[in-house]
Amino acid sequence: MVCRNDASPHPCRLHRWGTRVLALRGLRAAEIDALIERGDPTAVVPPPDRPA
């Protein structure tokens, strides 16, 4: 697989950065994978449940 952004081998630098940012935001790996699978750059992700 190659990156759609710059044709570099997958996972490209942009993919790794985006995954890291989403993980820091609190999304679990399965949620990130679902976003990637959907491939919708405008997808709205609900905030993660946080203990009160």
mmCIF file as gemmi writes it, N, C-alpha and C atoms, coordinates in Angstrom:
data_model
loop_
_atom_site.group_PDB
_atom_site.id
_atom_site.type_symbol
_atom_site.label_atom_id
_atom_site.label_alt_id
_atom_site.label_comp_id
_atom_site.label_asym_id
_atom_site.label_entity_id
_atom_site.label_seq_id
_atom_site.pdbx_PDB_ins_code
_atom_site.Cartn_x
_atom_site.Cartn_y
_atom_site.Cartn_z
_atom_site.occupancy
_atom_site.B_iso_or_equiv
_atom_site.pdbx_formal_charge
_atom_site.auth_seq_id
_atom_site.auth_asym_id
_atom_site.pdbx_PDB_model_num
ATOM 1 N N . MET Axp A 1 ? 0.84 -1.185 0 1 0 ? 1 A 1
ATOM 2 C CA . MET Axp A 1 ? 0 0 0 1 0 ? 1 A 1
ATOM 3 C C . MET Axp A 1 ? 0.881 1.243 0 1 0 ? 1 A 1
ATOM 4 N N . VAL Axp A 2 ? 0.366 2.275 -0.635 1 0 ? 2 A 1
ATOM 5 C CA . VAL Axp A 2 ? 1.067 3.556 -0.654 1 0 ? 2 A 1
ATOM 6 C C . VAL Axp A 2 ? 0.129 4.65 -0.158 1 0 ? 2 A 1
ATOM 7 N N . CYS Axp A 3 ? 0.717 5.698 0.365 1 0 ? 3 A 1
ATOM 8 C CA . CYS Axp A 3 ? -0.025 6.836 0.889 1 0 ? 3 A 1
ATOM 9 C C . CYS Axp A 3 ? -0.67 7.622 -0.256 1 0 ? 3 A 1
ATOM 10 N N . ARG Axp A 4 ? -1.939 7.985 -0.075 1 0 ? 4 A 1
ATOM 11 C CA . ARG Axp A 4 ? -2.613 8.816 -1.078 1 0 ? 4 A 1
ATOM 12 C C . ARG Axp A 4 ? -2.059 10.227 -1.08 1 0 ? 4 A 1
ATOM 13 N N . ASN Axp A 5 ? -1.457 10.633 0.028 1 0 ? 5 A 1
ATOM 14 C CA . ASN Axp A 5 ? -0.938 11.988 0.147 1 0 ? 5 A 1
ATOM 15 C C . ASN Axp A 5 ? 0.321 12.198 -0.681 1 0 ? 5 A 1
ATOM 16 N N . ASP Axp A 6 ? 1.301 11.289 -0.545 1 0 ? 6 A 1
ATOM 17 C CA . ASP Axp A 6 ? 2.575 11.513 -1.233 1 0 ? 6 A 1
ATOM 18 C C . ASP Axp A 6 ? 3.179 10.248 -1.845 1 0 ? 6 A 1
ATOM 19 N N . ALA Axp A 7 ? 2.401 9.182 -1.911 1 0 ? 7 A 1
ATOM 20 C CA . ALA Axp A 7 ? 2.815 7.909 -2.528 1 0 ? 7 A 1
ATOM 21 C C . ALA Axp A 7 ? 3.983 7.24 -1.801 1 0 ? 7 A 1
ATOM 22 N N . SER Axp A 8 ? 4.22 7.602 -0.549 1 0 ? 8 A 1
ATOM 23 C CA . SER Axp A 8 ? 5.25 6.912 0.223 1 0 ? 8 A 1
ATOM 24 C C . SER Axp A 8 ? 4.657 5.613 0.77 1 0 ? 8 A 1
ATOM 25 N N . PRO Axp A 9 ? 5.518 4.673 1.163 1 0 ? 9 A 1
ATOM 26 C CA . PRO Axp A 9 ? 5.008 3.407 1.686 1 0 ? 9 A 1
ATOM 27 C C . PRO Axp A 9 ? 4.137 3.624 2.931 1 0 ? 9 A 1
ATOM 28 N N . HIS Axp A 10 ? 3.102 2.814 3.036 1 0 ? 10 A 1
ATOM 29 C CA . HIS Axp A 10 ? 2.183 2.88 4.178 1 0 ? 10 A 1
ATOM 30 C C . HIS Axp A 10 ? 2.788 2.137 5.35 1 0 ? 10 A 1
ATOM 31 N N . PRO Axp A 11 ? 2.702 2.597 6.572 1 0 ? 11 A 1
ATOM 32 C CA . PRO Axp A 11 ? 2.085 3.847 6.996 1 0 ? 11 A 1
ATOM 33 C C . PRO Axp A 11 ? 3.031 5.021 6.804 1 0 ? 11 A 1
ATOM 34 N N . CYS Axp A 12 ? 2.528 6.027 6.149 1 0 ? 12 A 1
ATOM 35 C CA . CYS Axp A 12 ? 3.342 7.214 5.876 1 0 ? 12 A 1
ATOM 36 C C . CYS Axp A 12 ? 3.441 8.087 7.118 1 0 ? 12 A 1
ATOM 37 N N . ARG Axp A 13 ? 4.242 9.111 7.017 1 0 ? 13 A 1
ATOM 38 C CA . ARG Axp A 13 ? 4.439 10.036 8.134 1 0 ? 13 A 1
ATOM 39 C C . ARG Axp A 13 ? 3.129 10.698 8.542 1 0 ? 13 A 1
ATOM 40 N N . LEU Axp A 14 ? 2.295 11.087 7.583 1 0 ? 14 A 1
ATOM 41 C CA . LEU Axp A 14 ? 1.012 11.719 7.875 1 0 ? 14 A 1
ATOM 42 C C . LEU Axp A 14 ? 0.089 10.752 8.618 1 0 ? 14 A 1
ATOM 43 N N . HIS Axp A 15 ? 0.061 9.499 8.202 1 0 ? 15 A 1
ATOM 44 C CA . HIS Axp A 15 ? -0.762 8.484 8.862 1 0 ? 15 A 1
ATOM 45 C C . HIS Axp A 15 ? -0.31 8.288 10.315 1 0 ? 15 A 1
ATOM 46 N N . ARG Axp A 16 ? 0.991 8.171 10.51 1 0 ? 16 A 1
ATOM 47 C CA . ARG Axp A 16 ? 1.51 7.97 11.869 1 0 ? 16 A 1
ATOM 48 C C . ARG Axp A 16 ? 1.188 9.179 12.754 1 0 ? 16 A 1
ATOM 49 N N . TRP Axp A 17 ? 1.338 10.388 12.209 1 0 ? 17 A 1
ATOM 50 C CA . TRP Axp A 17 ? 1.033 11.596 12.956 1 0 ? 17 A 1
ATOM 51 C C . TRP Axp A 17 ? -0.453 11.639 13.317 1 0 ? 17 A 1
ATOM 52 N N . GLY Axp A 18 ? -1.308 11.401 12.339 1 0 ? 18 A 1
ATOM 53 C CA . GLY Axp A 18 ? -2.75 11.445 12.575 1 0 ? 18 A 1
ATOM 54 C C . GLY Axp A 18 ? -3.199 10.418 13.599 1 0 ? 18 A 1
ATOM 55 N N . THR Axp A 19 ? -2.648 9.224 13.504 1 0 ? 19 A 1
ATOM 56 C CA . THR Axp A 19 ? -2.983 8.178 14.468 1 0 ? 19 A 1
ATOM 57 C C . THR Axp A 19 ? -2.553 8.581 15.871 1 0 ? 19 A 1
ATOM 58 N N . ARG Axp A 20 ? -1.374 9.156 15.976 1 0 ? 20 A 1
ATOM 59 C CA . ARG Axp A 20 ? -0.858 9.598 17.272 1 0 ? 20 A 1
ATOM 60 C C . ARG Axp A 20 ? -1.741 10.712 17.866 1 0 ? 20 A 1
ATOM 61 N N . VAL Axp A 21 ? -2.157 11.667 17.038 1 0 ? 21 A 1
ATOM 62 C CA . VAL Axp A 21 ? -3 12.766 17.507 1 0 ? 21 A 1
ATOM 63 C C . VAL Axp A 21 ? -4.352 12.239 17.986 1 0 ? 21 A 1
ATOM 64 N N . LEU Axp A 22 ? -4.956 11.332 17.224 1 0 ? 22 A 1
ATOM 65 C CA . LEU Axp A 22 ? -6.248 10.778 17.633 1 0 ? 22 A 1
ATOM 66 C C . LEU Axp A 22 ? -6.124 9.978 18.925 1 0 ? 22 A 1
ATOM 67 N N . ALA Axp A 23 ? -5.038 9.235 19.078 1 0 ? 23 A 1
ATOM 68 C CA . ALA Axp A 23 ? -4.818 8.472 20.304 1 0 ? 23 A 1
ATOM 69 C C . ALA Axp A 23 ? -4.643 9.418 21.495 1 0 ? 23 A 1
ATOM 70 N N . LEU Axp A 24 ? -3.919 10.513 21.302 1 0 ? 24 A 1
ATOM 71 C CA . LEU Axp A 24 ? -3.755 11.494 22.369 1 0 ? 24 A 1
ATOM 72 C C . LEU Axp A 24 ? -5.08 12.161 22.726 1 0 ? 24 A 1
ATOM 73 N N . ARG Axp A 25 ? -5.974 12.239 21.757 1 0 ? 25 A 1
ATOM 74 C CA . ARG Axp A 25 ? -7.31 12.815 21.962 1 0 ? 25 A 1
ATOM 75 C C . ARG Axp A 25 ? -8.2 11.88 22.766 1 0 ? 25 A 1
ATOM 76 N N . GLY Axp A 26 ? -7.78 10.606 22.9 1 0 ? 26 A 1
ATOM 77 C CA . GLY Axp A 26 ? -8.529 9.666 23.722 1 0 ? 26 A 1
ATOM 78 C C . GLY Axp A 26 ? -9.231 8.569 22.955 1 0 ? 26 A 1
ATOM 79 N N . LEU Axp A 27 ? -9.076 8.542 21.633 1 0 ? 27 A 1
ATOM 80 C CA . LEU Axp A 27 ? -9.716 7.483 20.866 1 0 ? 27 A 1
ATOM 81 C C . LEU Axp A 27 ? -8.937 6.186 21.016 1 0 ? 27 A 1
ATOM 82 N N . ARG Axp A 28 ? -9.678 5.094 21.075 1 0 ? 28 A 1
ATOM 83 C CA . ARG Axp A 28 ? -9.06 3.772 21.153 1 0 ? 28 A 1
ATOM 84 C C . ARG Axp A 28 ? -8.662 3.33 19.75 1 0 ? 28 A 1
ATOM 85 N N . ALA Axp A 29 ? -7.765 2.352 19.687 1 0 ? 29 A 1
ATOM 86 C CA . ALA Axp A 29 ? -7.259 1.86 18.405 1 0 ? 29 A 1
ATOM 87 C C . ALA Axp A 29 ? -8.396 1.418 17.486 1 0 ? 29 A 1
ATOM 88 N N . ALA Axp A 30 ? -9.417 0.762 18.041 1 0 ? 30 A 1
ATOM 89 C CA . ALA Axp A 30 ? -10.549 0.297 17.228 1 0 ? 30 A 1
ATOM 90 C C . ALA Axp A 30 ? -11.317 1.472 16.619 1 0 ? 30 A 1
ATOM 91 N N . GLU Axp A 31 ? -11.448 2.566 17.374 1 0 ? 31 A 1
ATOM 92 C CA . GLU Axp A 31 ? -12.141 3.75 16.859 1 0 ? 31 A 1
ATOM 93 C C . GLU Axp A 31 ? -11.338 4.408 15.742 1 0 ? 31 A 1
ATOM 94 N N . ILE Axp A 32 ? -10.036 4.463 15.924 1 0 ? 32 A 1
ATOM 95 C CA . ILE Axp A 32 ? -9.163 5.037 14.894 1 0 ? 32 A 1
ATOM 96 C C . ILE Axp A 32 ? -9.224 4.176 13.632 1 0 ? 32 A 1
ATOM 97 N N . ASP Axp A 33 ? -9.16 2.864 13.799 1 0 ? 33 A 1
ATOM 98 C CA . ASP Axp A 33 ? -9.246 1.954 12.652 1 0 ? 33 A 1
ATOM 99 C C . ASP Axp A 33 ? -10.571 2.123 11.921 1 0 ? 33 A 1
ATOM 100 N N . ALA Axp A 34 ? -11.666 2.328 12.668 1 0 ? 34 A 1
ATOM 101 C CA . ALA Axp A 34 ? -12.977 2.52 12.042 1 0 ? 34 A 1
ATOM 102 C C . ALA Axp A 34 ? -13.004 3.807 11.221 1 0 ? 34 A 1
ATOM 103 N N . LEU Axp A 35 ? -12.384 4.878 11.737 1 0 ? 35 A 1
ATOM 104 C CA . LEU Axp A 35 ? -12.318 6.125 10.975 1 0 ? 35 A 1
ATOM 105 C C . LEU Axp A 35 ? -11.524 5.939 9.685 1 0 ? 35 A 1
ATOM 106 N N . ILE Axp A 36 ? -10.412 5.245 9.8 1 0 ? 36 A 1
ATOM 107 C CA . ILE Axp A 36 ? -9.572 5.015 8.623 1 0 ? 36 A 1
ATOM 108 C C . ILE Axp A 36 ? -10.313 4.158 7.603 1 0 ? 36 A 1
ATOM 109 N N . GLU Axp A 37 ? -10.995 3.146 8.084 1 0 ? 37 A 1
ATOM 110 C CA . GLU Axp A 37 ? -11.757 2.258 7.186 1 0 ? 37 A 1
ATOM 111 C C . GLU Axp A 37 ? -12.834 3.034 6.443 1 0 ? 37 A 1
ATOM 112 N N . ARG Axp A 38 ? -13.505 3.923 7.157 1 0 ? 38 A 1
ATOM 113 C CA . ARG Axp A 38 ? -14.559 4.723 6.542 1 0 ? 38 A 1
ATOM 114 C C . ARG Axp A 38 ? -13.987 5.684 5.519 1 0 ? 38 A 1
ATOM 115 N N . GLY Axp A 39 ? -12.794 6.208 5.796 1 0 ? 39 A 1
ATOM 116 C CA . GLY Axp A 39 ? -12.115 7.074 4.844 1 0 ? 39 A 1
ATOM 117 C C . GLY Axp A 39 ? -12.785 8.413 4.613 1 0 ? 39 A 1
ATOM 118 N N . ASP Axp A 40 ? -13.541 8.894 5.572 1 0 ? 40 A 1
ATOM 119 C CA . ASP Axp A 40 ? -14.242 10.166 5.416 1 0 ? 40 A 1
ATOM 120 C C . ASP Axp A 40 ? -13.467 11.266 6.134 1 0 ? 40 A 1
ATOM 121 N N . PRO Axp A 41 ? -12.789 12.15 5.398 1 0 ? 41 A 1
ATOM 122 C CA . PRO Axp A 41 ? -11.99 13.184 6.047 1 0 ? 41 A 1
ATOM 123 C C . PRO Axp A 41 ? -12.818 14.204 6.813 1 0 ? 41 A 1
ATOM 124 N N . THR Axp A 42 ? -14.131 14.236 6.597 1 0 ? 42 A 1
ATOM 125 C CA . THR Axp A 42 ? -14.971 15.186 7.319 1 0 ? 42 A 1
ATOM 126 C C . THR Axp A 42 ? -15.757 14.514 8.438 1 0 ? 42 A 1
ATOM 127 N N . ALA Axp A 43 ? -15.436 13.267 8.745 1 0 ? 43 A 1
ATOM 128 C CA . ALA Axp A 43 ? -16.165 12.525 9.772 1 0 ? 43 A 1
ATOM 129 C C . ALA Axp A 43 ? -16.041 13.221 11.123 1 0 ? 43 A 1
ATOM 130 N N . VAL Axp A 44 ? -17.153 13.307 11.822 1 0 ? 44 A 1
ATOM 131 C CA . VAL Axp A 44 ? -17.176 13.9 13.155 1 0 ? 44 A 1
ATOM 132 C C . VAL Axp A 44 ? -17.124 12.763 14.162 1 0 ? 44 A 1
ATOM 133 N N . VAL Axp A 45 ? -16.169 12.851 15.054 1 0 ? 45 A 1
ATOM 134 C CA . VAL Axp A 45 ? -15.993 11.817 16.065 1 0 ? 45 A 1
ATOM 135 C C . VAL Axp A 45 ? -16.507 12.346 17.385 1 0 ? 45 A 1
ATOM 136 N N . PRO Axp A 46 ? -17.446 11.617 18.019 1 0 ? 46 A 1
ATOM 137 C CA . PRO Axp A 46 ? -17.923 12.09 19.316 1 0 ? 46 A 1
ATOM 138 C C . PRO Axp A 46 ? -16.809 12.036 20.347 1 0 ? 46 A 1
ATOM 139 N N . PRO Axp A 47 ? -16.856 12.928 21.322 1 0 ? 47 A 1
ATOM 140 C CA . PRO Axp A 47 ? -15.81 12.899 22.346 1 0 ? 47 A 1
ATOM 141 C C . PRO Axp A 47 ? -15.849 11.586 23.111 1 0 ? 47 A 1
ATOM 142 N N . PRO Axp A 48 ? -14.71 11.097 23.552 1 0 ? 48 A 1
ATOM 143 C CA . PRO Axp A 48 ? -14.693 9.835 24.297 1 0 ? 48 A 1
ATOM 144 C C . PRO Axp A 48 ? -15.344 10.006 25.669 1 0 ? 48 A 1
ATOM 145 N N . ASP Axp A 49 ? -15.917 8.925 26.178 1 0 ? 49 A 1
ATOM 146 C CA . ASP Axp A 49 ? -16.485 8.947 27.519 1 0 ? 49 A 1
ATOM 147 C C . ASP Axp A 49 ? -15.354 9.08 28.523 1 0 ? 49 A 1
ATOM 148 N N . ARG Axp A 50 ? -15.484 10.026 29.398 1 0 ? 50 A 1
ATOM 149 C CA . ARG Axp A 50 ? -14.466 10.233 30.426 1 0 ? 50 A 1
ATOM 150 C C . ARG Axp A 50 ? -15.127 10.109 31.793 1 0 ? 50 A 1
ATOM 151 N N . PRO Axp A 51 ? -14.444 9.446 32.704 1 0 ? 51 A 1
ATOM 152 C CA . PRO Axp A 51 ? -15.019 9.363 34.053 1 0 ? 51 A 1
ATOM 153 C C . PRO Axp A 51 ? -15.164 10.752 34.67 1 0 ? 51 A 1
ATOM 154 N N . ALA Axp A 52 ? -16.21 10.939 35.415 1 0 ? 52 A 1
ATOM 155 C CA . ALA Axp A 52 ? -16.479 12.253 36.027 1 0 ? 52 A 1
ATOM 156 C C . ALA Axp A 52 ? -15.601 12.525 37.219 1 0 ? 52 A 1
